[in-house]
Amino acid sequence: SGTVENIVYFGTDTHIHVRLDSSEAFTVRQQNTRSAGCGFERGDKVGISIGNDAAQVLRD
């Protein structure tokens, strides 16, 4: 789990920046829909769940 630190609206997507309880930073990219807002606010406590086919690992 972690805490929402920042929310950035980026065209067709929203980037939700989360600080995990273990101190690592994590960014979630959520595709925008017609409904207003992404459903999160700064300071919200959130859980992170990633499906087996929902992530890409990039070489540093």
N, C-alpha and C positions, 0 to 999 in steps of 0.2 A: 504494500500500500504506500501511499504518498500524499503530497499536498500540491494542489494546483498553484503554481507560482505566477504564471502569466498566460494570457490568451491573446493570440494574434490572428486577426482575420486576414487571409492571404488569397484574395480572388475567389476561386471556387472552393477553397479549403479553409479550415481553421486549424491552427497549430496550438495545441494545449501543452504547455511546459509544466512538467510534474517533477518535484523533488522527492525521490523515494526515501523511505524511512532509513535506508542504509546509506544515504547521502548522495547517491548517484542521481544525475539528471536524466530525464526521459522525455522525449517529445512525441506526442500523439498527433497524427494528421487525420483529421476528420473531414470528410467531404460535406460541404454545406448543402442544406436543403432549403426549401421555400419557407419553412417555419423559422421564426425569429430565434436567434441565439443558439448556442451550442449545448445548453443545459448545465453548464458549469460556471462557477465564479472563482475568482482568486480566493485562496484560503480553504477551499473545499477539500475535505479528505476524500480520496478516491482509491479504488483498487484497480489493479492492472491485470488483465487476462489476455493472453495472446494465443490465437488458434494456430495449429501446426502449419497452415498454409497462408497465414496473414502477415508474415514479417519477411523482410529481406535483410540479410547480414551483409554489410559492405566492408570491404577491406580498407583499413586506415591508411 
